[in-house]
Amino acid sequence: MAKTKSHNTGRLIAQNKKARHDYHIEDKIEAGLALAGWELKSLRAGKAQLRDSYVIFNHDEAWLVGAHISPLSTASTHVVANPVRDRKILMHRKQIDKYKAASEQSGYTIVALDLHWSKQYVKCEIALVKGKKLHDKRETIKEREWNRQKERVLKHHV
């Protein structure tokens, strides 16, 4: 009996590239998400976006705000789907306390970096970040271009 391939060939579902550009990443952690059935089907189809998502703490629980999971038209006909609803992040109490205290410092926030599969579960990589200044963004771009140029030269001469 042959195994069937899943719809998602890689383990990455969605990535927040803007966060890596706009923030210095201080600390990362992988956490689970509490999702509905229609959301899992949409994630298998790759219908997620994390562009303006961030994490808030409410009643000693962590919540992912602003993540957009588009509902499939065929998957949820009987459920009224809210694509930008707040989703509970599953973390241990010590982790919640640590990140809550860190996010209350001036200039720090917690954002979602990516959604990915870990076995059959959807995991969210969240990070404690600090905003970059304009000159920091320019320096990052210069460094990235310099590294690309070095790779081209080395590849061409070898």
RAJOFEN-V494958 format. One record per residue. RES is the residue in one small letter. PHI is phi as a letter, one per 30 degrees, with the letter a starting at -180 (* if undefined). OMEGA is omega in degrees with one decimal (999 if undefined). D_FIRST is the distance of its C-alpha to the first C-alpha in whole Angstrom. Layout:
# RAJOFEN-V494958
RES|PHI|OMEGA|D_FIRST  RES|PHI|OMEGA|D_FIRST
This chain:
# RAJOFEN-V494958
m|*|-176.6|0  a|d|176.7|4  k|d|177.3|7  t|c|178.4|9  k|d|176.5|13  s|d|-179.9|16  h|d|-178.7|19  n|c|-175.4|21  t|d|177.6|20  g|c|178.9|23  r|c|179.6|24  l|d|179.2|27  i|c|-179.2|28  a|b|-176.9|32  q|b|178.1|35  n|c|-177.9|38  k|d|-179.4|40  k|d|180.0|43  a|d|179.4|43  r|d|179.2|43  h|d|-172.6|46  d|c|-172.8|48  y|b|166.1|48  h|d|-178.7|48  i|d|-177.9|45  e|c|-174.6|47  d|a|-179.5|44  k|b|174.6|40  i|a|176.6|38  e|c|-177.8|35  a|b|177.8|35  g|d|178.0|32  l|b|173.0|33  a|c|-174.2|33  l|b|173.7|31  a|d|-177.5|31  g|d|-179.5|28  w|d|179.0|29  e|d|177.3|29  l|d|178.2|26  k|d|178.4|25  s|d|178.6|27  l|d|175.6|27  r|d|177.9|23  a|d|177.6|25  g|i|-176.2|27  k|c|-179.6|30  a|b|178.9|32  q|b|-177.1|36  l|c|-170.2|38  r|e|-176.3|41  d|c|-176.6|44  s|d|178.4|42  y|a|-175.9|44  v|c|173.4|44  i|b|178.7|46  f|c|-178.3|47  n|b|-179.3|48  h|h|178.7|49  d|h|173.5|48  e|b|178.6|44  a|c|-177.7|43  w|b|175.6|42  l|d|-176.2|40  v|c|173.3|42  g|i|176.1|42  a|d|-176.1|38  h|c|174.9|37  i|c|-176.7|34  s|d|178.7|34  p|d|174.9|32  l|d|-179.1|30  s|d|-177.8|31  t|c|-171.8|28  a|d|-172.5|27  s|b|-179.6|31  t|d|-177.2|33  h|c|-177.2|34  v|c|173.5|35  v|d|-172.7|38  a|c|174.3|37  n|c|-173.5|39  p|d|-177.7|37  v|c|-179.8|40  r|d|176.3|40  d|d|-178.4|41  r|c|-177.9|38  k|d|176.3|38  i|c|-176.5|37  l|c|-179.3|36  m|b|175.0|38  h|d|-177.3|40  r|e|-179.3|44  k|d|178.7|45  q|d|178.9|43  i|d|-179.7|45  d|d|-179.3|48  k|d|-176.9|48  y|d|177.0|47  k|d|179.1|49  a|d|-179.1|52  a|d|-178.0|51  s|d|178.8|51  e|d|175.6|54  q|d|-177.9|56  s|d|176.1|57  g|j|-177.6|55  y|c|173.9|52  t|b|179.1|49  i|b|-178.6|45  v|b|175.2|43  a|d|179.5|39  l|c|178.8|38  d|a|170.2|34  l|c|179.5|31  h|b|178.5|28  w|c|170.8|25  s|b|-167.9|25  k|h|-179.8|21  q|c|-176.4|21  y|c|174.5|25  v|c|179.3|27  k|c|178.9|30  c|c|175.7|33  e|c|178.9|35  i|c|-175.4|39  a|b|169.6|42  l|d|-173.0|46  v|b|174.4|47  k|b|-175.6|51  g|d|176.8|52  k|d|171.0|53  k|d|-177.8|56  l|d|-179.3|56  h|d|175.9|58  d|d|178.0|55  k|d|178.4|52  r|d|179.2|54  e|d|178.0|54  t|d|179.5|50  i|d|178.4|50  k|d|-179.4|52  e|d|178.9|50  r|d|178.8|47  e|d|178.6|49  w|d|178.1|50  n|d|176.3|47  r|d|-179.2|46  q|d|177.5|49  k|d|179.2|49  e|d|178.1|45  r|d|-179.1|46  v|d|-179.8|49  l|d|179.7|47  k|d|-177.6|44  h|d|-177.4|47  h|d|-178.4|49  v|c|999|46
